[in-house]
Amino acid sequence: MSAPSSAALTARARTLAASRKRHPRRPPRVEPPTGPAAGYALALARLLRPLDEALSEALSGAGIDVRVTPRRDGGDGAGEVVELHETRADAQGDVPEIRVPKSTAEAVRVAMKRVTRALLTSRGLDTIMVRAAEGADKHSRAAWKLQAEALGLNPEGDDLFLAKRMRDFRAGNLRLIKSLCQEHVARVGKVLTAAGRGTRVEEIARELQEATGASQARAQLIARDQVLRVNSQLTQDRHESAGITEYVWSASRDVRVRKRHKELDGTRHRYDDPPIVDERTGRRAHPGQDIQCRCCPIPVLPD
């Protein structure tokens, strides 16, 4: 480990001085940034819609009408409804099967890949990622203010770490979203390739529904995990810049808390030595930095 900087030593000295005073209350537990996470999840769900529009347009040339629309049940955008039928029906209007030619399946893949490239370089995607990171930062800043005031510390300071965290967030999320789009194209391609032998309409609709649902579920997981993670990283940065080196793990006390995280609840740890959060793999992480972790660190003043 490198020697602490003069700024870090100064911050630690101020924190030590504050620790010698009596403080009327313990730093409060803060809730995870559910608002920014939900907003990011909805934005990523909408981001996938041009891919499904490209699917619909490419299949229409083969006489197949596919419409993928948001659910109307007040959901959070994760569910989509796939409607599919053959536009060239026979005299009785009965089309038991659809046969998707290889050329059509390839045209769909090409069209969806073209849309993916456009999405990944669009200003809209960059705006979505920036807003998500800024929402997490705003949440972290407000939470730190509450905790710092309870400790008798000044929550204001130079956020020298913020620019780097923002850059890392955007770069990491761009890779994840690229992978998300590529997986979506691959799932749809697999369904259409299998339909080349002739498949019932309802079967193709069901498989496209599953492919779309899997992509939407993956988008939600990415959104929640990444916002929780960057919020935790920013919180750690703010604690350390104030000279705080330890925290008490505080778990979300509901049925969704993982067994290991529940065991860590109330235990004390150092930022330079994260606890084991998965005993099977030995993975270590601070609160909020494990996969979709909603736990939080309660700062501890130096003894």
C-alpha positions in Angstrom: 0.0 0.0 0.0 1.2 3.5 -0.9 1.7 6.1 1.9 -1.3 8.3 2.5 -1.2 11.8 0.9 -0.9 15.0 2.9 -4.6 15.7 2.1 -5.6 12.3 3.5 -3.5 12.8 6.6 -5.1 16.2 7.2 -8.6 14.8 6.7 -7.8 12.0 9.2 -6.5 14.5 11.7 -9.8 16.5 11.5 -11.8 13.3 11.9 -9.7 12.2 14.9 -10.4 15.6 16.5 -14.1 15.2 15.8 -14.1 11.7 17.3 -13.0 13.1 20.7 -16.2 15.1 21.0 -19.5 13.6 22.1 -22.1 13.2 19.4 -25.8 13.0 20.2 -26.7 10.3 17.7 -25.3 7.5 15.7 -25.0 7.9 11.9 -28.2 6.8 10.3 -28.6 3.9 8.0 -29.3 5.1 4.4 -31.5 3.5 1.9 -30.2 2.3 -1.5 -30.7 4.5 -4.6 -33.9 2.8 -5.8 -35.1 5.9 -7.7 -32.0 6.2 -10.0 -31.9 2.4 -10.4 -35.5 2.3 -11.5 -35.1 5.2 -13.9 -32.0 3.6 -15.5 -33.9 0.2 -15.8 -36.7 1.9 -17.6 -34.4 3.8 -19.9 -32.5 0.6 -20.9 -35.8 -1.2 -21.5 -36.8 1.5 -24.0 -33.3 1.3 -25.5 -34.1 -2.2 -26.7 -37.3 -1.2 -28.6 -35.5 -0.1 -31.8 -34.1 -3.6 -32.0 -37.5 -5.2 -31.9 -38.7 -2.6 -34.5 -35.9 -3.7 -36.8 -37.1 -7.3 -36.2 -40.6 -6.4 -37.2 -39.6 -4.6 -40.3 -37.2 -7.3 -41.5 -39.9 -10.0 -41.1 -42.6 -8.1 -42.8 -41.0 -8.7 -46.1 -41.6 -12.4 -45.6 -45.3 -11.8 -44.9 -44.9 -12.2 -41.1 -46.2 -9.4 -38.9 -44.5 -9.2 -35.5 -45.3 -6.5 -33.0 -43.5 -6.2 -29.6 -45.2 -3.7 -27.4 -44.9 -2.7 -23.7 -47.2 -4.3 -21.2 -50.3 -2.4 -20.1 -50.4 -3.7 -16.6 -48.5 -0.9 -15.0 -45.3 -2.9 -14.9 -41.8 -1.4 -14.9 -41.1 -2.0 -18.6 -39.5 -5.5 -18.1 -42.4 -7.3 -19.7 -43.2 -7.1 -23.4 -46.1 -8.5 -25.4 -45.3 -10.3 -28.7 -48.1 -10.5 -31.2 -47.3 -12.5 -34.4 -49.3 -13.7 -37.3 -48.9 -14.7 -41.0 -50.2 -12.0 -43.3 -50.6 -14.3 -46.2 -53.3 -16.6 -44.9 -55.0 -19.3 -47.0 -58.7 -19.1 -48.0 -59.9 -20.3 -44.6 -57.6 -17.8 -42.9 -55.8 -20.7 -41.1 -52.0 -20.6 -41.0 -50.9 -23.4 -38.7 -47.2 -22.9 -39.4 -44.7 -20.2 -40.5 -41.6 -21.0 -42.4 -38.9 -18.4 -42.0 -36.3 -18.6 -44.9 -32.6 -18.5 -44.1 -32.4 -15.3 -46.1 -35.0 -13.7 -43.9 -33.4 -14.8 -40.7 -30.1 -13.4 -41.9 -31.8 -10.1 -43.0 -33.1 -9.8 -39.4 -29.7 -10.3 -37.9 -28.1 -7.8 -40.2 -30.8 -5.2 -39.5 -30.6 -5.7 -35.7 -26.8 -5.5 -35.8 -27.0 -2.3 -37.7 -29.4 -0.8 -35.1 -27.1 -2.0 -32.3 -24.2 -0.1 -33.8 -26.3 3.0 -34.1 -27.5 2.7 -30.5 -24.1 2.2 -29.0 -22.8 5.4 -30.6 -25.9 7.5 -30.0 -26.0 10.6 -27.8 -29.1 9.2 -26.3 -27.3 6.3 -24.8 -24.6 8.6 -23.4 -27.3 10.8 -21.8 -28.9 7.8 -20.2 -25.7 6.6 -18.6 -24.7 10.1 -17.4 -28.1 10.6 -15.8 -27.9 7.3 -14.0 -24.4 8.1 -12.7 -25.5 11.6 -11.7 -28.6 10.2 -9.9 -26.3 7.8 -7.9 -23.9 10.6 -7.0 -26.8 12.9 -5.8 -28.1 10.0 -3.6 -24.6 9.3 -2.2 -24.0 13.0 -1.6 -27.3 13.4 0.3 -26.7 10.2 2.4 -23.2 11.3 3.3 -24.5 14.7 4.4 -26.8 13.0 6.9 -24.1 10.7 8.3 -21.4 13.4 8.4 -23.7 15.8 10.3 -24.5 13.0 12.9 -20.7 12.6 13.4 -20.0 16.3 13.7 -18.1 16.4 10.4 -18.2 18.8 7.5 -19.7 16.9 4.6 -18.4 19.4 2.0 -15.2 18.8 0.2 -13.5 18.4 -3.1 -14.9 15.4 -5.0 -11.6 14.8 -6.8 -12.7 11.2 -7.4 -16.0 12.0 -9.1 -14.7 12.5 -12.7 -12.9 9.2 -12.7 -15.9 7.3 -11.2 -18.1 8.8 -13.9 -15.7 7.8 -16.7 -15.4 4.2 -15.3 -19.2 4.0 -15.0 -19.8 5.0 -18.6 -17.1 2.7 -20.0 -18.2 -0.3 -17.9 -21.9 0.2 -18.8 -21.2 0.7 -22.4 -19.5 -2.8 -22.5 -22.5 -4.3 -20.6 -25.1 -2.7 -22.9 -23.2 -3.8 -26.0 -23.2 -7.4 -24.6 -26.9 -7.0 -23.8 -27.8 -6.0 -27.4 -25.6 -8.7 -28.9 -27.2 -11.4 -26.7 -30.7 -10.1 -27.8 -29.8 -10.4 -31.5 -28.4 -13.9 -30.9 -31.5 -15.1 -29.1 -33.8 -13.8 -31.9 -31.5 -15.3 -34.5 -31.7 -18.7 -32.9 -35.5 -18.6 -32.8 -35.8 -17.6 -36.5 -33.2 -20.2 -37.6 -35.2 -22.9 -35.8 -38.3 -21.6 -37.5 -36.8 -22.3 -40.9 -38.1 -25.8 -40.8 -41.7 -24.6 -40.3 -43.0 -23.7 -36.8 -46.5 -22.9 -35.5 -47.3 -19.3 -35.1 -47.9 -19.5 -31.4 -44.7 -21.3 -30.9 -42.6 -18.6 -32.6 -44.5 -15.9 -30.7 -43.8 -17.7 -27.4 -40.1 -18.1 -28.2 -39.7 -14.5 -29.3 -41.6 -13.5 -26.1 -39.0 -15.4 -24.0 -36.1 -13.9 -26.0 -37.4 -10.4 -25.4 -38.2 -11.1 -21.8 -34.8 -12.4 -21.1 -33.2 -9.3 -22.6 -35.5 -7.0 -20.6 -34.7 -8.9 -17.4 -31.0 -8.7 -18.1 -31.4 -4.9 -18.7 -33.0 -4.5 -15.3 -30.3 -6.5 -13.6 -27.6 -4.3 -15.2 -29.4 -1.1 -14.2 -29.9 -2.0 -10.6 -26.5 -3.6 -10.1 -24.5 -0.7 -11.7 -26.3 2.1 -9.9 -26.0 0.3 -6.6 -22.3 -0.3 -7.3 -21.3 3.2 -8.3 -23.4 4.6 -5.4 -21.4 2.4 -3.0 -18.1 3.4 -4.6 -18.9 7.1 -4.3 -19.9 6.6 -0.7 -16.6 4.9 0.0 -14.7 7.7 -1.7 -16.5 10.3 0.4 -15.8 8.4 3.6 -12.1 8.0 2.9 -11.7 11.6 1.8 -13.0 12.6 5.3 -10.4 10.3 6.9 -12.9 7.5 7.7 -11.2 4.1 7.3 -13.8 1.8 8.9 -17.5 1.1 8.7 -20.2 -1.1 10.2 -22.0 -3.3 7.7 -25.8 -2.6 7.7 -28.0 -5.1 5.8 -31.4 -4.5 4.3 -33.5 -6.4 6.8 -36.0 -8.0 4.6 -36.6 -11.5 3.0 -34.4 -10.7 0.0 -31.2 -10.3 2.0 -28.6 -13.0 1.2 -27.6 -15.3 4.0 -24.0 -14.2 4.1 -25.0 -10.5 4.0 -27.3 -11.1 6.9 -24.4 -12.7 8.8 -22.3 -9.6 8.1 -25.0 -7.2 9.5 -23.5 -5.2 12.4 -19.9 -6.3 11.9 -17.1 -3.8 11.6 -14.6 -3.7 8.7 -11.9 -1.7 7.1 -12.0 -0.2 3.6 -8.6 -1.6 2.8 -9.7 -5.1 3.8 -13.2 -5.9 2.4 -15.0 -8.9 4.0 -15.8 -12.2 2.2 -19.3 -12.0 0.8 -19.2 -15.4 -0.9 -17.6 -18.1 1.2 -17.8 -20.6 -1.7 -15.7 -18.5 -4.1 -13.9 -16.3 -1.5 -15.2 -13.2 -3.3 -14.7 -10.0 -1.2 -16.7 -6.7 -1.4 -17.9 -3.7 0.5 -21.6 -3.1 1.1 -23.4 -2.2 -2.2 -20.5 -3.5 -4.3 -21.6 -7.2 -4.5 -24.1 -8.2 -7.2 -27.3 -6.2 -6.6 -26.3 -5.6 -3.0 -28.6 -3.2 -1.1 -26.6 -3.1 2.1 -24.9 0.1 3.2 -21.8 1.1 5.3 -22.3 3.1 8.5 -19.1 5.2 9.0 -17.1 4.7 12.2 -14.9 7.5 13.6 -11.3 6.5 14.4 -10.9 5.3 18.0 
